Amino acid sequence: MSFQPPTDQPEHSSFLQARLAPPVRALSAGPWSAQLVGDELAHLSYAGRPVLRAIKAVVRDQDWQTPQPSVSQCEITQGNDGLHARWTVTYAGYGVDYDGVLTARFTPAAVEIAFEGTAAHAFRSNRIGLVVLHLPADAGREVTVEHSDGSITASQFPREISPHQPFMDIAALEWADAGTAFRMEFTGDVFETEDQRNWTDASFKTYSTPLERPFPVDVAAGDTVRQSVFLEAATLEPQEAVEAAAAMLAIGESGTSKRRASLGGRTGHVPALAVGAGQHPEALPGIPGLDALLVELVEAQGEASRSAWAAQLRAAGAAAAVHGSGLDIRVTTNDPLSTVADLGPYLPQAKRLAVFNPVSNVTEPDTWLEFKAAVRAVGFPGQLLAGARSHFTELNRNSGRTPSDSDALTFSITPQMHSTEIAHVVDNVPMQRVVAENALRLGGGRPVHVGPVTLLPRFNAVATSDGDAELEADELQAWPFTAAWLLASISSLTVDGVASVTYFEASGPRGISDSKGVLNPAGELLKELAALRGNAVLSVDPDAAWPGRNSPVTLYPVESSAGLIVFAANLSGASAEVDLRLPEGASAAGGHPTAFGPGSGSLVDFVAADGEHPSHGRLTLGAWSAGVVRFPASR
């Protein structure tokens, strides 16, 4: 039986298709160009060189949740004084109803973006206003910060992920790139910058209002916010415009992109893969090679919630036995020492154990030594982990307090802490490697166990109100998109020192299978790769027109006893064609393609080249697809 995504709601399917391919409006005036994608002004470039990832307006509720923006009107006009764009946005959700109008004016010398927002009714908010997303490639770039009192500070965008805001009290920023000087001025509030790579976002973010001010604040019906960003450019020396964007494949673009890639020598190994147990681990069919089922035990404050732990552990333990895997137990409690008796019967099956504080979401040092001694005393043979049950952010900000004698570190990942737009979810993937490398640096040589990795947050680590919000699931969980994203994530986290990665849940709306035990596309992919744990991964050398970190195509070649297995994914709304060149001496003849997902066999195809290039072939990937090509071992 093959997995079938929901098809009984055509309007739901249409919504997902619109999310995967939002309308894109190209804007340009003189040397400036940008794209209006949904509610954000994206990919702002000057003379063909990327300048900013995006500028947009955001509304955050009292728990830092983001009401969904919806564009209702968009007008674009071209006049003698430049290009003008105006779009109206409604922000709705989490009890918020907010209206905004954004305008952009492009002239050859500058771009100005303005925002005016008004509350339709009263609510509590942590932030309202414009945010500027700087490129991750700006890491290390020198910048001058002009403060609200007119003083100047020379600084730079951090190379290593900064745990705290690198720039504070911003009135303007100045920097230079490739012979062009840029100045960005902010009005309407005081701004500051944070390193969003902490949350695996592909950006540094300049935002208002400063976090040192109290939040949340009461917003009354009719309250208005007005802000603007003015960006001007001046040429320092003559140069030819670099049309770097021409090689990029924009999300939602039609047509077929063509690439060339050569497979090289061994560059890493397939990491151990685990799955979150979730509520029904028994529904997951057997996955040979699965490393562990991760069980999260959370003791809610003021409740006798430990009574359910035994049932959770029994169910996960029985399911783990089916896979031949172990348990990875994560405990959240104010009193770690008192949990040892509850955990004791299940520790022999556990490979890993971690404990976190429910307020800080990290492993607290004041209870660590006693807890460590207690679990060792009852015979726990596995690894004791320290770190954060939430984002890398908390691990980074508490690195000086994290127990230094843990066997390994851990943290979790979600690509949608700040943005749910697909373009940002895709951009998130290469940042996962950056975060993993920073975690290994903080660990001083200790291994890192990443996860759970989930499309949406498992809980709200920054909520200011009491009570647990209902856990959400991404509608794309069961679609081939998630298999493509999963492969890109595994590739990004194939780093020496990353010992394991845990993804999603066993079953259900956040899982890799349905309640009947039928794997969805992400589950099919994970099952294939789990069986290849520890196998060598080959390097991929793309041609010059295909920058590896910016390509929507992921190639993940794995050696096996049966021959070379090339996993492939396309995180783009356009089909992709790859001139694939196998290692020297290998034959492309007999390469057999298989797509992950129902009825998607035609989305992945491979044709071996004829004649004098026996190791070459053409790989074709449909939009938002994932699959595998198996090449038989040479005899």
KEVEXNU-941781 format. One record per residue (C-alpha): residue number from 1; y, x, z negated. Coordinates in Angstrom, 3 decimals. Example, Ala and Ser with C-alpha at 12.3 -4.5 7.8 and 13.67 -1.06 7.14 Angstrom:
// KEVEXNU-941781
num,y,x,z
1,-4.500,12.300,-7.800
2,-1.060,13.670,-7.140
//
This chain:
// KEVEXNU-941781
num,y,x,z
1,0.000,0.000,0.000
2,3.452,1.373,0.870
3,6.589,0.783,-1.143
4,8.923,-1.937,0.141
5,12.591,-1.915,-0.920
6,14.154,-5.296,-1.716
7,14.846,-7.261,1.469
8,15.168,-10.794,0.124
9,18.934,-10.486,-0.311
10,20.592,-9.641,3.023
11,24.039,-9.561,1.447
12,22.773,-6.959,-1.057
13,21.433,-4.816,1.774
14,24.769,-5.137,3.566
15,26.557,-3.978,0.422
16,24.369,-0.879,0.225
17,24.888,-0.096,3.890
18,28.655,-0.415,3.390
19,28.415,1.908,0.401
20,26.527,4.479,2.462
21,28.980,4.243,5.356
22,32.433,3.169,4.121
23,35.226,2.779,6.670
24,36.952,6.075,7.436
25,40.497,6.161,8.818
26,41.741,9.463,10.201
27,45.337,10.383,9.350
28,47.328,13.277,10.818
29,50.907,14.421,11.218
30,51.812,17.875,12.452
31,49.589,20.426,10.709
32,48.370,17.890,8.112
33,45.205,15.853,8.386
34,43.245,13.656,5.988
35,40.823,10.758,5.826
36,41.420,7.466,4.086
37,37.942,6.697,2.736
38,37.843,3.515,0.721
39,40.594,3.807,-1.862
40,41.004,7.596,-1.800
41,42.913,9.989,0.410
42,40.157,12.496,1.107
43,39.710,15.907,2.760
44,43.389,16.817,2.930
45,43.799,19.829,5.250
46,46.662,21.950,6.562
47,46.332,23.705,9.923
48,42.607,23.034,9.795
49,42.106,24.620,6.368
50,40.927,22.401,3.484
51,43.593,22.064,0.779
52,42.435,19.251,-1.526
53,39.180,17.317,-1.894
54,40.994,14.050,-2.637
55,43.889,12.207,-4.235
56,43.270,8.767,-5.690
57,44.347,6.403,-8.448
58,41.926,5.607,-11.256
59,41.736,3.077,-14.054
60,39.543,3.866,-17.083
61,38.696,1.382,-19.789
62,38.456,2.220,-23.492
63,34.983,3.731,-22.989
64,35.971,5.828,-19.952
65,34.160,3.428,-17.654
66,35.633,3.044,-14.171
67,36.277,-0.465,-12.829
68,35.189,-0.675,-9.193
69,38.087,-0.237,-6.738
70,38.293,-2.589,-3.759
71,40.757,-2.160,-0.881
72,42.151,-5.466,0.367
73,44.908,-4.342,2.743
74,45.627,-1.183,4.684
75,48.574,-0.523,6.978
76,49.136,2.691,8.945
77,52.277,3.244,11.013
78,53.590,6.220,12.976
79,57.331,6.772,13.309
80,59.843,9.466,14.133
81,59.902,10.484,10.475
82,56.137,10.906,10.269
83,53.053,8.887,9.419
84,53.076,6.186,6.755
85,50.034,4.589,5.111
86,49.957,1.811,2.537
87,46.856,0.332,0.914
88,46.338,-2.242,-1.808
89,43.572,-1.754,-4.367
90,42.093,-4.104,-6.942
91,40.246,-2.553,-9.879
92,37.758,-4.969,-11.451
93,34.923,-4.661,-13.951
94,34.224,-3.958,-17.634
95,36.733,-6.662,-18.546
96,39.514,-5.050,-16.496
97,41.558,-6.705,-13.751
98,44.195,-4.351,-12.373
99,46.231,-4.280,-9.143
100,47.547,-1.163,-7.446
101,49.504,-0.178,-4.362
102,49.278,3.334,-2.936
103,51.434,4.851,-0.224
104,51.185,8.131,1.655
105,53.912,9.694,3.786
106,53.086,12.613,6.058
107,55.744,14.847,7.619
108,55.190,18.290,9.163
109,56.443,19.910,5.956
110,54.948,17.755,3.214
111,52.734,14.908,2.045
112,53.819,12.464,-0.652
113,51.452,10.018,-2.365
114,52.801,7.319,-4.675
115,51.045,4.797,-6.913
116,52.293,1.632,-8.570
117,49.825,-0.299,-10.704
118,50.138,-3.502,-12.728
119,47.776,-5.047,-15.263
120,46.721,-8.619,-14.459
121,45.787,-9.173,-18.101
122,45.640,-7.241,-21.352
123,42.951,-4.629,-21.983
124,42.458,-1.266,-23.678
125,42.563,1.867,-21.550
126,42.078,5.615,-21.830
127,43.748,6.503,-18.527
128,45.617,4.938,-15.617
129,47.159,6.897,-12.764
130,46.794,9.435,-9.991
131,44.218,12.198,-10.025
132,44.110,15.211,-7.711
133,40.718,16.759,-6.946
134,40.980,20.460,-6.109
135,38.232,22.180,-4.160
136,35.491,24.069,-6.037
137,36.185,26.935,-3.610
138,39.496,27.384,-5.463
139,37.581,29.073,-8.308
140,39.322,32.407,-8.933
141,42.444,31.432,-6.986
142,45.732,32.487,-8.599
143,48.071,29.637,-9.442
144,51.496,29.291,-11.033
145,51.913,26.426,-13.494
146,55.392,24.976,-14.000
147,55.637,23.081,-17.274
148,57.673,20.018,-18.229
149,60.314,22.203,-19.944
150,60.742,24.355,-16.810
151,58.829,27.359,-18.145
152,56.290,29.165,-15.937
153,52.733,30.379,-16.605
154,50.706,32.559,-14.239
155,47.047,31.589,-14.258
156,44.023,31.064,-12.016
157,41.309,28.501,-11.435
158,38.356,29.610,-13.575
159,35.340,31.238,-11.948
160,32.922,30.473,-14.757
161,32.913,26.807,-15.758
162,35.703,26.357,-18.276
163,34.734,24.285,-21.339
164,38.333,23.197,-21.854
165,41.427,22.459,-19.755
166,42.578,25.616,-17.920
167,46.069,24.229,-17.186
168,48.136,22.124,-19.599
169,51.531,20.379,-19.525
170,51.857,20.442,-15.728
171,55.007,19.448,-13.857
172,54.124,21.460,-10.731
173,51.490,23.849,-9.356
174,52.060,26.625,-6.815
175,49.457,28.666,-4.947
176,48.910,30.387,-1.619
177,46.079,30.415,0.890
178,45.721,32.284,4.199
179,49.425,32.819,4.791
180,50.585,29.407,3.542
181,52.359,28.718,0.246
182,51.793,25.311,-1.388
183,53.790,23.554,-4.088
184,52.606,20.325,-5.713
185,54.979,18.343,-7.923
186,53.996,15.481,-10.257
187,56.167,12.623,-11.506
188,55.608,9.665,-13.802
189,53.733,11.442,-16.597
190,52.618,14.825,-17.894
191,49.516,16.149,-16.136
192,46.768,18.648,-16.993
193,43.674,20.073,-15.274
194,40.013,20.048,-16.273
195,37.007,21.764,-14.752
196,34.892,18.859,-13.478
197,32.046,21.194,-12.623
198,31.090,20.589,-16.285
199,29.768,17.226,-15.066
200,28.470,18.724,-11.766
201,31.444,17.201,-9.910
202,32.547,19.330,-6.968
203,36.152,19.660,-8.105
204,38.801,20.706,-10.544
205,40.782,17.598,-11.516
206,44.495,17.363,-12.291
207,45.212,14.097,-14.079
208,47.446,12.293,-16.566
209,47.754,11.428,-19.490
210,47.139,14.531,-21.683
211,44.039,14.166,-23.832
212,45.943,15.342,-26.894
213,47.659,11.954,-26.975
214,45.873,9.151,-28.857
215,43.535,6.933,-26.870
216,42.628,4.215,-26.138
217,45.967,2.408,-25.814
218,46.762,-1.282,-25.498
219,47.805,-2.367,-21.996
220,49.614,-5.698,-21.855
221,49.583,-8.095,-18.905
222,52.347,-7.041,-16.540
223,52.540,-3.443,-17.777
224,53.285,-1.146,-14.832
225,52.507,2.511,-14.094
226,54.428,4.475,-11.434
227,53.427,7.997,-10.437
228,53.721,10.273,-7.437
229,52.436,13.586,-6.108
230,54.516,15.626,-3.649
231,52.761,18.451,-1.775
232,54.730,20.762,0.499
233,53.644,23.760,2.558
234,55.532,26.780,3.850
235,54.152,29.404,6.213
236,54.328,32.922,4.806
237,53.234,34.664,8.009
238,52.196,33.553,11.534
239,48.565,32.702,12.010
240,46.336,30.654,14.225
241,45.153,27.337,12.832
242,41.546,27.528,11.728
243,39.656,24.404,12.763
244,37.064,24.808,10.055
245,36.539,21.099,9.747
246,35.103,20.857,13.258
247,31.765,22.210,12.026
248,31.555,19.676,9.240
249,29.650,16.434,9.471
250,31.612,13.647,7.829
251,29.710,10.938,5.985
252,29.579,7.817,8.104
253,30.204,9.701,11.336
254,28.186,8.515,14.308
255,26.299,10.683,16.753
256,23.830,13.529,16.248
257,24.680,16.899,14.761
258,22.830,19.979,15.974
259,21.958,22.963,13.813
260,19.842,26.088,13.933
261,17.981,27.527,10.959
262,15.564,30.423,10.521
263,13.029,30.609,7.695
264,12.746,33.966,5.956
265,10.978,35.584,3.020
266,10.213,34.323,-0.445
267,13.292,33.424,-2.474
268,11.943,31.431,-5.429
269,9.227,29.106,-6.668
270,8.874,25.355,-6.950
271,9.947,24.504,-10.517
272,7.814,22.438,-12.867
273,8.712,18.771,-12.345
274,8.666,16.102,-15.041
275,9.547,12.400,-15.207
276,11.232,10.325,-17.886
277,8.718,8.035,-19.606
278,11.056,5.030,-19.695
279,9.793,1.698,-20.990
280,6.571,1.503,-18.973
281,5.087,4.947,-18.329
282,1.659,3.374,-17.796
283,2.794,1.926,-14.445
284,3.172,5.344,-12.844
285,0.154,6.261,-10.702
286,-1.477,9.633,-11.215
287,0.653,12.594,-10.120
288,-1.388,15.822,-10.052
289,0.638,18.771,-11.212
290,3.216,16.709,-13.109
291,4.518,18.929,-15.894
292,5.389,16.340,-18.521
293,6.557,12.866,-19.400
294,9.871,13.063,-21.268
295,10.155,10.632,-24.195
296,13.595,9.858,-25.639
297,13.503,8.641,-29.250
298,16.894,7.409,-30.433
299,17.541,6.414,-34.024
300,20.408,3.935,-33.925
301,22.822,4.168,-36.819
302,22.220,1.568,-39.483
303,18.961,0.336,-37.967
304,15.320,0.946,-38.793
305,14.718,1.904,-35.193
306,11.952,4.423,-35.851
307,9.448,1.595,-36.047
308,9.224,1.605,-32.241
309,8.705,5.350,-31.931
310,4.955,5.294,-32.479
311,4.443,2.758,-29.698
312,6.647,4.795,-27.348
313,4.760,7.976,-28.105
314,1.337,6.357,-27.813
315,2.192,4.835,-24.424
316,3.659,8.086,-23.112
317,0.754,10.120,-24.458
318,-1.816,7.881,-22.784
319,0.081,7.999,-19.508
320,0.458,11.783,-19.709
321,-3.300,12.107,-20.084
322,-3.744,10.289,-16.769
323,-1.598,12.909,-15.046
324,-3.068,15.830,-16.938
325,0.420,16.623,-18.228
326,2.044,17.023,-21.615
327,4.882,15.368,-23.508
328,8.494,16.502,-23.724
329,9.891,14.811,-26.849
330,13.661,14.445,-27.344
331,14.778,13.057,-30.715
332,18.276,11.786,-31.535
333,18.810,11.380,-35.268
334,21.147,12.165,-38.165
335,18.227,13.433,-40.223
336,15.923,15.666,-38.138
337,13.821,16.846,-41.058
338,12.730,13.322,-41.997
339,11.357,12.694,-38.481
340,8.679,15.379,-38.665
341,6.182,13.049,-40.319
342,6.717,10.443,-37.579
343,6.266,13.024,-34.836
344,3.352,14.916,-36.387
345,0.413,13.019,-34.810
346,1.865,13.499,-31.312
347,3.030,17.111,-31.503
348,-0.315,18.622,-30.351
349,0.240,16.939,-26.971
350,3.880,18.020,-26.778
351,4.928,20.960,-24.625
352,8.578,20.766,-25.647
353,10.588,19.303,-28.502
354,14.348,18.967,-28.971
355,16.558,17.278,-31.551
356,20.155,16.077,-31.120
357,22.845,14.546,-33.300
358,23.803,10.978,-32.272
359,27.544,11.653,-32.649
360,27.962,15.114,-31.114
361,24.967,14.709,-28.724
362,24.060,18.369,-29.308
363,21.617,20.306,-31.476
364,23.433,20.878,-34.749
365,22.963,24.300,-36.367
366,23.131,23.102,-39.988
367,19.761,21.308,-39.764
368,18.111,23.529,-37.168
369,16.350,26.121,-39.338
370,14.725,23.581,-41.654
371,13.605,21.424,-38.742
372,12.202,24.431,-36.905
373,10.246,25.561,-39.959
374,8.926,22.058,-40.599
375,7.550,21.435,-37.104
376,5.992,24.881,-36.965
377,4.384,24.207,-40.329
378,2.623,21.089,-39.001
379,1.288,23.090,-36.059
380,3.647,22.336,-33.170
381,2.638,24.927,-30.531
382,5.243,24.243,-27.849
383,8.797,25.240,-27.077
384,11.712,24.213,-29.298
385,14.769,23.434,-27.192
386,18.426,23.365,-28.177
387,21.388,22.076,-26.223
388,22.818,18.712,-25.223
389,21.164,15.395,-24.503
390,24.213,14.516,-22.427
391,26.105,16.633,-19.915
392,26.446,20.381,-19.532
393,29.985,19.755,-20.827
394,28.798,19.374,-24.410
395,26.553,22.436,-24.163
396,29.453,24.457,-22.740
397,31.921,23.299,-25.394
398,29.447,23.985,-28.218
399,27.853,27.186,-26.928
400,29.045,29.142,-29.963
401,27.308,26.651,-32.291
402,24.067,26.226,-30.364
403,21.139,27.826,-32.251
404,20.564,31.243,-30.735
405,16.890,31.402,-31.702
406,15.721,28.385,-29.692
407,13.001,29.009,-27.141
408,15.116,27.517,-24.346
409,18.234,25.458,-23.584
410,18.528,21.970,-22.145
411,21.142,19.565,-20.755
412,21.175,16.505,-18.511
413,22.749,15.677,-15.146
414,24.170,12.557,-13.538
415,26.241,12.671,-10.331
416,28.219,9.530,-11.183
417,30.035,10.313,-14.399
418,33.395,9.993,-12.633
419,32.809,8.638,-9.125
420,30.257,6.294,-7.592
421,31.274,6.962,-3.980
422,28.391,8.379,-1.955
423,30.449,11.302,-0.668
424,30.958,12.513,-4.250
425,27.308,11.916,-5.148
426,26.364,14.174,-2.223
427,29.026,16.795,-3.053
428,27.565,16.939,-6.552
429,24.328,18.610,-5.450
430,25.463,22.227,-4.849
431,27.335,22.125,-8.167
432,24.010,21.648,-9.929
433,23.130,25.230,-9.097
434,26.495,26.438,-10.397
435,25.928,24.571,-13.664
436,22.359,25.893,-14.013
437,23.571,29.460,-13.498
438,26.253,28.952,-16.147
439,23.661,27.534,-18.564
440,21.477,30.594,-18.016
441,24.505,32.764,-18.766
442,25.142,30.887,-22.019
443,21.455,31.205,-22.959
444,21.467,34.970,-22.698
445,18.183,35.115,-20.817
446,16.468,32.091,-22.340
447,14.928,29.644,-19.848
448,16.628,26.337,-19.121
449,14.969,22.924,-18.913
450,17.218,20.580,-16.931
451,17.093,16.850,-17.403
452,16.775,14.032,-17.389
453,18.507,13.966,-14.005
454,19.436,10.370,-13.181
455,21.667,8.726,-10.583
456,23.615,6.863,-13.274
457,24.244,7.895,-16.895
458,21.478,7.049,-19.377
459,24.076,6.299,-22.045
460,27.828,6.613,-22.530
461,28.420,9.921,-24.281
462,32.207,9.402,-24.486
463,32.506,5.748,-25.545
464,35.194,4.956,-28.109
465,33.967,1.448,-28.967
466,30.944,0.454,-31.045
467,27.790,-0.945,-29.508
468,25.561,0.184,-26.675
469,26.473,-0.852,-23.161
470,23.719,-2.310,-21.014
471,21.891,0.441,-19.156
472,22.665,0.282,-15.442
473,20.485,1.187,-12.467
474,21.727,2.347,-9.083
475,20.824,-0.043,-6.267
476,19.919,2.975,-4.126
477,17.161,4.131,-6.489
478,14.389,2.672,-4.316
479,15.918,3.691,-0.983
480,15.155,6.805,1.110
481,18.669,8.029,0.205
482,17.418,8.871,-3.277
483,14.497,10.874,-1.902
484,16.956,12.862,0.232
485,19.217,13.417,-2.788
486,16.206,14.390,-4.914
487,15.106,17.074,-2.462
488,18.639,18.491,-2.282
489,18.757,18.548,-6.088
490,15.385,20.312,-6.442
491,16.489,22.865,-3.850
492,19.747,23.447,-5.727
493,17.905,23.875,-9.036
494,15.294,26.267,-7.653
495,16.815,29.127,-9.628
496,15.047,31.889,-11.522
497,15.181,30.841,-15.165
498,15.163,27.086,-14.561
499,11.730,26.403,-16.041
500,11.518,22.656,-15.433
501,13.507,19.698,-14.137
502,12.971,16.101,-15.284
503,13.966,13.267,-12.938
504,14.527,9.515,-13.315
505,11.940,7.313,-15.090
506,8.300,6.518,-14.485
507,8.823,2.953,-13.271
508,11.295,0.109,-13.002
509,14.829,-0.057,-11.592
510,15.581,3.530,-12.658
511,12.109,4.804,-11.812
512,10.051,6.414,-9.078
513,7.573,3.527,-8.878
514,7.611,-0.241,-9.205
515,5.865,-2.262,-11.909
516,2.682,-2.364,-9.804
517,2.452,1.396,-9.588
518,3.645,1.761,-5.992
519,5.724,4.883,-5.505
520,9.140,4.555,-3.877
521,10.384,7.279,-1.468
522,11.657,9.497,-4.301
523,8.296,9.086,-6.032
524,6.393,10.049,-2.885
525,8.465,13.218,-2.587
526,8.148,14.143,-6.261
527,4.379,13.647,-6.126
528,4.104,16.057,-3.181
529,6.238,18.735,-4.824
530,4.699,18.405,-8.306
531,1.359,19.443,-6.796
532,3.029,22.605,-5.437
533,4.401,23.805,-8.800
534,4.849,27.559,-8.807
535,4.308,27.964,-5.062
536,6.660,30.300,-3.207
537,9.784,28.840,-1.586
538,11.113,30.576,1.519
539,14.734,31.353,2.267
540,16.658,29.379,4.887
541,19.130,31.263,7.049
542,21.419,28.777,8.827
543,23.492,29.779,11.836
544,27.211,30.539,11.474
545,28.222,26.996,12.430
546,26.179,25.542,9.579
547,27.512,26.666,6.183
548,24.547,26.133,3.887
549,26.447,24.650,0.959
550,28.384,22.239,3.158
551,25.551,20.946,5.290
552,24.119,17.477,4.785
553,20.682,18.844,5.743
554,18.339,20.348,3.150
555,15.348,22.452,4.208
556,12.872,23.427,1.503
557,9.990,25.510,2.936
558,7.019,25.960,0.593
559,3.952,28.138,1.110
560,0.570,26.574,0.375
561,-3.077,27.428,0.866
562,-3.220,24.857,3.668
563,-0.238,26.328,5.491
564,3.548,26.162,5.503
565,5.106,22.880,4.287
566,8.758,22.269,5.210
567,10.411,19.503,3.220
568,13.566,18.209,4.882
569,16.318,15.728,4.064
570,19.508,14.457,5.673
571,22.256,13.249,3.322
572,24.432,11.929,6.110
573,25.107,8.731,7.990
574,24.450,10.518,11.281
575,21.141,11.789,12.598
576,20.650,15.556,12.544
577,18.781,17.845,14.892
578,17.654,21.292,13.740
579,16.418,24.127,15.943
580,13.859,25.330,13.395
581,12.560,28.899,13.591
582,9.516,29.666,11.465
583,8.847,33.124,9.986
584,7.760,35.770,12.435
585,4.114,35.380,13.387
586,3.920,31.721,12.419
587,3.131,29.042,14.974
588,5.034,25.767,15.255
589,2.163,24.217,17.191
590,0.472,21.437,15.284
591,3.487,20.741,13.056
592,2.931,17.221,11.709
593,5.973,15.229,10.460
594,5.832,12.500,7.814
595,8.784,10.490,6.496
596,9.095,9.248,2.930
597,9.673,5.509,2.713
598,8.428,2.319,4.320
599,8.668,1.914,8.065
600,10.589,5.163,8.396
601,8.103,7.211,10.369
602,10.509,7.503,13.289
603,13.225,8.929,11.023
604,11.538,12.332,10.877
605,10.175,13.986,14.009
606,9.139,17.469,15.032
607,8.389,18.873,18.487
608,7.141,22.441,18.923
609,8.852,24.545,21.586
610,6.978,25.449,24.747
611,6.621,28.858,26.317
612,7.848,32.125,24.937
613,8.972,30.948,21.470
614,5.799,29.806,19.681
615,7.478,29.838,16.261
616,10.342,27.533,17.307
617,10.588,23.761,17.243
618,13.025,20.868,17.102
619,13.263,18.908,13.835
620,15.018,15.538,14.001
621,16.130,13.681,10.884
622,17.494,10.156,10.877
623,20.448,9.099,8.741
624,19.808,9.219,4.977
625,16.189,10.301,5.463
626,13.676,12.609,3.832
627,10.308,13.837,4.993
628,7.972,16.760,5.398
629,6.512,18.779,8.282
630,3.148,20.415,7.677
631,2.162,23.462,9.701
632,-1.519,24.433,9.615
633,-2.380,27.877,8.309
634,-2.888,30.542,10.959
635,-6.509,31.498,11.552
//
